[in-house]
Every structure is written in structure tokens, then in C-alpha cells.
Amino acid sequence: MNKIDSYHFGTVVVNGQNYTSDVIIFRDKVNDNWWRKAGHELHLEDLTEVIAEKPEVLVVGTGAFGLVKVLPEVKPSLEAQGIQLIAEPTDEACNIYNQLCHSQRVVAALHLTC
């Protein structure tokens, strides 16, 4: 199971491994090459890989200063598929992911900078 060791602007450490680009953290793997359709907007199509995993919860890290905007259609579409969406600045998102990863199927999609 993946656990976030730490997060600082531009870097997240997962199970001792440093990542310096935006990531999606799954239970058993990390996608360290996550790009969004539009840099600071989260579109549903940016989450195809997440949706395929069928998590109970998706935790989105919106950046150190919360600049990533989750588009309005994302939350209802995820909820219709049984996926709860939590979107918070990345430091808080990391804490939430670590709290939930022991009891739920959770995925984290993290923007590491702004």
C-alpha cells in the first residue's frame, strides 16, 4: 500500500521515493507523469485512469496555493460512478489520503506546485 511520507512545494515522497512532477497515487503504483488537459483546470477526461480503478474516494491536491480548479461537471460525474471527491490544497490532500488509505479504496491526484 502506498503512503505519502512528505510533501513540500514541488516534491512529494511516496514510500521513500521522491517525485517532482504531478502524480496519481494508487494503492499499488504511482503514475508520475500525470498531465491535465488544461494545466490548472481538472477535467473529467484527466481522470480516466482513476475512474478505471473504481476507488471509493478520489483526493485531489489542488496545489500548494490551491490554484487548480475542479470543473463543475467533475464532482457529479464522479459521484454518479460511486466515487467521492475531496479537493483540497495539496498538503491537506496528502494528510487526508494518508488517513483514508488504511480503511478505503482511495486514489490521490496531486498537483505539486502552485
Buried (B, 14 or more C-beta within 10 A) or exposed (E): EBBBEEBEEEEBBBEEEEBEBBBBBBEEEBBBEBEBEEEEBBEBEBBEEBBEBEBEBBBBBBBBEBBBEBBEEBBEBBEEEEBBBBBBBBBBBBBBBBEBBEEEBBBBBBBBBB
